Amino acid sequence: MFYLPTKIVFKIEAVKLAALQIQSFGKKPLIVTGASSAIASGAQQDVKALFADYQIYAEIKENPELDSIMRGAEVFTQSGCDFIIGIGGGSPLDAAKAISVAAANQLNLDQLYSTELFQKAYPIVAIPTTSGTGSEVTQFSVLNDNRSGKKAGWGHPLAFPRLAIVDPRYTLSLSAEVTKNTAIDALSHLLEGLYSANREPLCFPMIHKGMSLIIKNLPRTLKDPSNLEARCALSQASIYGGMTISQGSTSLQHSIGYPLTTVFKVPHGLANGIVMKQIMKLYKPAVHGLLEEAFGSFHFSIEDFFAWLDDLNLNADVQITEEFITQRVPEVMSSRNMLNNPLEVTAEQIADIFLSLT
């Protein structure tokens, strides 16, 4: 089954073109952002121009914590807002979803993962400023539980944004590092559309096209950050990646990256990237034909892909200790994403992947 209730406006100056649609959701939005990306990209200014009254909540940090969700829900209610506009990378967009359901259902801190309590949600408009998470078209919200030190997500149909506004111009302000890491995150989503035991064949044409767009255009963008054509291609691929995981979810590829982010502060996309080759080798017996078909669609091979990855020089400073293995491998093994693996994965295999990073 393919279900995607989000309307997508993918154009230059998309906010201006979709102004009436954005305004139709209410009179006073809570604009959920991080500290700077919404302003640097120009997206926040474009949105503010549409409303006489709005409330800005700019407290979302990378890997949003539960406390910030509760504060956002309180600001939403006390300010008399009636819908939410998330602007930024995956963190503000994921936070916007969590704030929406927390405020609508009057959840407390301990209920933010209790999806059985989600009965309603305030409308969400998602405006990405990166080309990576695809959160603008998914039902997922990944949050950091600062009490346990674990990063985990949930998904619920109510969390799908009503409207996704994708303007590739908003990615022009990204640094080379963020451009690369977020594109690798999108590539992870596309590959996991092939890996997932719940893979949706209707997504395969999008997966093939998205992989091709990233592999061809990420190097172009890194060489010339102002290349809007290449930026448009990465934005398109990011949408395809989000649409893909909205149907089949993610797998070990994501689960194994979460501890690298929470413990060593490795950016999410980079955490996926530094284990991408190892995961593909692990999964290859189960998905070799799907991978060959995907890469073959644009005259690439798995070997070509590994060389392409090597050229990106993805690396992170991580120190994998025995204590880390003891604590974090069981965390990975218990994650819900593990149910989507295309073959059985053991704790020893996960430990070996972690140890390969030192």
FIVEX-134213 format. One record per residue (C-alpha): x, y, z. Coordinates in pm, whole numbers, plus 32768, in hexadecimal, padded with zeros to 4 digits. Example, Ala and Ser with C-alpha at 12.3 -4.5 7.8 and 13.67 -1.06 7.14 Angstrom:
<gubas>
84CE7E3E830C/85577F9682CA/
</gubas>
This chain:
<gubas>
800080008000/8081815A7FA3/80008277807D/807D83DD8069/7F8284EA80D0/807B860A80B1/804B87077F9A/819E876A7F09/81F588B87E6A/835188927DD2/83AF89D67D23/848C8B077D32/83D58C0D7E05/82EB8AFC7E7E/827A8BBF7FB4/81FB8CDE7EDF/81508BF07DEC/80A88B2D7F04/80528C5A7FDF/7EDB8C217FDD/7F058AB0802C/7FE88AFF8154/7EFA8C0A81D6/7DD18B1E81BA/7E448A5582EA/7E0E8B6C83E4/7E408CD08454/7F6D8CB0853A/80818BB08500/81898B3D85F3/82C68B4F8523/83AE8A3B85A1/851D8A678546/86828A3F85B5/87628B5E8617/87CE8BDB84C2/87898B07838B/86268B858356/86A48CEB8352/87E38CAA828A/87218BF4817B/86208D0C8155/84FF8C1D819C/84978CBB82E5/847D8E16824B/83AA8D8F812E/82B98CE78222/829E8E12830E/82328EEA81E8/80F48E1A81CB/806D8E5C8329/80128F8883FD/80348EB48537/811A8D8E8580/81EE8CFC8696/83558C8B865F/83E38B688726/85548B5986CC/85D48A6F87DB/860089308711/876188AA8716/87F4878F8649/875C864C86CF/863286F4877D/8603869988E8/84BA8644898D/84C887758A6E/84D0885B8940/839B87AE88B5/82DC87EB89F6/8344895889FF/82D7897E8895/818288E788DF/815A89D88A02/81B98B048929/80C28A8F881E/7FA28A7F8914/7FF08BB989D9/80248C88889C/7ED68C2A8805/7F6B8B8B86CE/7E938AB385EF/7F8F89FF8510/810489C084F0/82088A1883E9/8352895D840D/847D89FA835E/85D6895E8352/8680880E833B/85FD86CC83C9/860E873D8533/851B8865851B/843287A28437/842E8674851F/83FD875C8648/82D88808859B/822A86B7857A/8265865E86E6/81F187B4875E/80B78791868C/804986488727/80C186A98884/7FF187E88881/7EC0874E87DA/7EB2862588C8/7F3286D88A00/804985DE8A2B/814285E68B47/82B6859F8B29/8290842B8B67/818B840A8A53/82508498892E/8295833A88A7/813A82B388FD/80AA82B3879E/7F7281FD8815/7F11834788BD/7F2884108779/7DBD84598724/7DE385A3866A/7EE6869C85F3/7EFB8807858F/7F468844841C/80B7884383C5/816188F882A4/82C7887D826D/83CD895581C1/852188A981A5/8663896F818F/873B883B8150/873287258050/874785F48129/86498587822A/8513858B8151/845585CF8295/836D86B581D5/82C285828140/82D68483825B/820C84288390/834583FC8463/83D684CB857E/852D84708607/857284FD8760/868684EC8862/861D847589BA/8711853D8A8E/86B2846F8BBF/872D83258B2F/882483AB8A2E/877082EB891B/8706836D87C9/85CA82CA8747/84A683198669/833782D5863D/824B82E08518/80D9832F8502/7FF4838C83DF/7F8884C88496/80ED85488485/80F78560830B/811286D282B0/7FDE874F81FB/80BC881A8112/822C880480B3/82C8893E8020/841188E87F76/84DA8A077EE3/8640899C7E8C/86B38B067EB1/869E8AD48028/87BD89DB8015/88AF8AD37F75/89208B5080CA/898E89F5813F/8AFC89AF8186/8BAD88A380BB/8BB187C181ED/8A3A87D9822A/89F287B780B6/8ABA867580A9/8A3785DE81EC/88CA8623819F/88E8859A803D/897C845C80CE/8851844581B7/876984598089/8838834C7FDF/881082738115/8698829580FC/8699822F7F90/877581007FCF/869E809980F6/857880948009/862B7F6A7F6D/86A77ED680B4/85637EE2817A/84A37DA181AB/83717E81817D/83F37F128037/82ED7FA77F4E/832D7F537DDD/826380857D76/838881507DFE/849380A47D2D/848A819E7C0A/84AF82BC7D05/85C882067DB5/868881CF7C72/865A83377C03/86AF83C27D5A/87F182F87D72/885683717C1A/880C84DD7C71/88E384D37DAC/8A0684167D14/8A1385017BEA/89C686497C99/8A64863D7DF2/8BC586617D64/8B47877B7C81/8AB188307DAB/8BE8880A7E81/8CBB88947D64/8BCC89B67D21/8AE789FB7E4D/8A278B047D89/89BE8A0D7C79/88458A257C9D/880389127B9D/88CE881D7C6D/882688987DAB/86D188587D0B/873E86F57CB8/87A486B37E22/865A87427EA2/859C865E7DB6/866485317E2A/8622858C7F95/84AA858F7F54/84C7843A7EAE/858883B97FDC/8484843880CE/836883A78003/8421825C7FFA/845382358171/82F182B181B2/8280816A8114/838A806F8180/8436811682AA/85A880F382F9/86857FD7836E/87D37F8E8415/886D809A8334/87C4819F8410/87BC80E7855D/893280B68564/896C82278525/889F82A98649/899C824F875C/8AB182EF868E/89E884308696/898484288805/8AD783BA888D/8BD1845B879E/8AFB8576870D/8B2E84F785AB/8A3285A784C7/891784BE846A/895E84AA82F5/8AD18475832E/8A858363842C/89C382B28319/8AD882EF821E/8BFB825F82E0/8B49811082FF/8AA4811281A6/8BA2803180FE/8BA47F38821F/8A287F258224/8A147EEE80AC/8B107DD280C2/8A4C7D3781E2/89017D4C8127/89887CF27FD0/89297B7D7FDC/87BC7BDD8012/879F7D087F27/88AE7CD77E20/87B77CCE7D00/87017E077D76/88497EC27D99/88C47E587C42/877C7EC67BA7/878980167C58/88F280687C01/88CC7FD87AA6/87AF80C97A5E/88B481DD7A3D/89DA810679CB/8A8380E97B1C/8AF47FBA7BE6/8B227F6E7D56/8C9A7F8C7D23/8C6A80E07C7E/8B9681497DA4/8C9E80E57EA1/8DA081B27DE2/8CAE82D97DDC/8C8382BF7F56/8DFC82B17F89/8E2383F17EBE/8D3B84A57FB3/8E31846080CB/8D28842081D3/8DC383F6832A/8D7B84448496/8E46844085D4/8DB28323869C/8E56825087A8/8DA4810287BB/8DE8806C8910/8D7C7F2789B1/8C8F7FF08A8A/8BF1808E8955/8BBE7F3888B7/8B297EAC89F7/8A337FCB8A1F/89DA802588BB/89C57EDD87FC/88977E6A88CC/87FD7FC1888F/881E7F8E8717/879F7E29872B/86657E9887E4/860A7FB186F5/84CA7F8B862A/85897FC884E8/862E7E74850D/84E57DD184AC/851A7E5D834D/86697DB8830A/866A7CE081CF/87257BCB8286/87737B6A83EA/88797C47848B/89377BDD85C2/89C77CA786DF/8B217C338676/8AF17CC28518/8A837E0F85A6/8BB17E15868E/8C967DCB8567/8C077EF484A5/8C417FDB85CD/8DA37F5885FD/8DF07F93848C/8DD6810884D1/8F04811885BB/
</gubas>
